[in-house]
Amino acid sequence: MHPSHGTDAVGPPPTNGVTFSTTFLLPEDRNDACREIISPFFDARHVKSDEGGNLEGALTSVHVGRLLVGETAFNSQRHDRSLKLALSSSLDQYLIQLFVSGALDGDCDGVPVAVRPGDILAMDLSRVAYTQVSPGATVSLVVPREAIDKSTGGRSIHGTVLKADQAVTRLLASFLINLSDLAPDIEGDEALAVERGAVNLLAEVLAKRSVSTSFTEDSVLARVLRSQVLSYINANLTSPSLGLEAIIVRFRVSRAHLYRIFAADGGIATVIRNKRLDAAYRALTLGDGRRASSITRLAHELAFSGSNHFLRAFRTRFGVTPSEARDLAFSFQLADQGVKGLYTHLSNYSYPPPESLTEPALVVPARLRKLMPFPDDPSGAGRVFLSPAE
């Protein structure tokens, strides 16, 4: 993406955070710019893209410890986070969004969601989601998954919606708004303290409102066991001996108990097979895996019984063959799959440049930059940023 003055916007992250808006780009560049900047999160398109509708949007983002906090604004858009995108990006964070205005409707991996102004949505970026938003604005927070999961005992919060009429939601909303406001001034040890406080608050609130159906025995012991079994599976994907019997022996648990805990996942065998297939997809689409020559060897390393078995299972899960997955891999490459990699990606598209924000014509406050929704009628678009007086 190139800004309207014709120079590349790629550069080191600005010290006062990332600022991006399509308002400062040529009309013909705006749709692609929007798609590119949010590509690790979603495959985005205008709801009427077939009729010539183009994406419009803006965002700000500041790095606070391992958190990314900022604001977004947008017109009517569809946001798809397919299994292929989730695996290719390998993001391991939660996206927490306070909807200041606008609405979101969709599906978070089988969980129907409806978000209205004042509501807060929690989305697991390692999982599938298909949503549609109307013109609006959010305050958003990206937080590492392990920090939340440790407090929730591994219970999924994907698709959890905190409704605006609840006191705890209003408390959390105020926290997010103030964090976004003050984030540029938080550094060093203060940033680590804020990170810990934010994680603890989010985990406690979201765990109690979780819509998870990951397991039927919602007890502390069941959640701990599930988390331990999943960690064991992840660490032993290349072992041919990994299976139901090995897990029973390792954890001294009955077959019936394991079935109850993993019933919603289709059972232990399904979990192991899908995790192996997901690992294969990542190996084929990330980094040096794109140049790997032997799919047969990859199938062997992940303990599949044979290449034909691997090919059939891969096509069933992803709808493409391993060779096609490698050829169709997403173009973006994050420096890493942590918050730092995301921040670096966003900063590559930061525009206008930070030094231009001091120009009177842009009238951007030094701290909180309130973003306004983008109307679907481009002729109705006003200023993206509110002035300090407003």
Salt bridges, closest charged atoms under 4 A:
ASP43 OD1 - ARG35 NH2 2.97
GLU56 OE2 - ARG30 NH1 3.32
ASP80 OD2 - ARG45 NH1 2.92
ASP92 OD1 - ARG145 NE 2.45
ASP105 OD1 - ARG116 NH2 3.07
ASP109 OD2 - ARG127 NE 3.13
ASP119 OD2 - LYS163 NZ 2.51
ASP124 OD1 - ARG145 NH2 2.49
GLU146 OE2 - ARG66 NH1 2.73
ASP149 OD2 - ARG145 NH1 3.35
ASP185 OD2 - ARG367 NE 3.24
GLU195 OE2 - ARG66 NE 2.74
GLU204 OE1 - LYS208 NZ 3.26
GLU217 OE1 - HIS257 ND1 3.72
GLU217 OE2 - ARG260 NE 2.58
ASP218 OD2 - ARG155 NH1 3.00
ASP218 OD1 - ARG223 NH1 2.96
GLU245 OE2 - ARG255 NH2 2.52
ASP265 OD2 - ARG226 NH1 2.90
ASP278 OD1 - ARG317 NE 2.82
ASP288 OD1 - ARG291 NH2 2.35
GLU301 OE2 - ARG297 NE 3.16
ASP376 OD1 - HIS46 NE2 3.32
GLU390 OE2 - ARG383 NH2 3.04
